[in-house]
């Protein structure tokens, strides 16, 4: 019996990943690191901000200027304000799932409050939002999903995870949770497929995939 559905945030609930790749690709070019959109998505979708900045500094061989961070954050704020929307079909999926849910993301609480708030999804998860900054290690380590399950009062083996990144899928597997891997975003289905994983491409399919015991 499944007791809890744990959702990732970026790329699963809110359609941030395409905006992020566009913004970060341009910003990295300004630092002298040219990456294709595909390479950037492969390297950084699903990672923490701290990991992203460490990798950038390692590749460019110098600290990131504070002025660069401020510029990128301003671009994010503007893009979120004018372009951000829920992932296609996720509202319908959430409406059909009549079971405990929560959010567990490598993003910060502040970022999730912003993105979930702009898209109108925050009230659905208020008080049940967990960040990698709450635990010792973010995804791909299992810490965050195990923390979310513990805080929600459910054993890991009775939790399932909805993810869209290779790091998130790896974390769910390491936590002993079946993972529903959304391949309708930027990460190819073959990067998500593997043991304990159901790959799908339309969020509207999710309630039926999880099973009738979870749906109205």
Secondary structure, 3 states (H helix, E strand, C coil): CCCEEEECCECCCECCHHHHHHHHHHHHHHCCCCCCHHHHHHHHCCCCHHHHHHHHHHHHCCCCCHHHHHHHHHHHHHHHHHHCCECCCHHHHHHHECCCEEEEECCCHHHHHHHHHHCCCHHHHCCCEEEHHHCCCCCCCCHHHHHHHHHHCCCHHHEEEEECCHHHHHHHHHCCCEEEEECCCCCCHHHHCCCCEEEECCHHHHHHHHCHHHEC
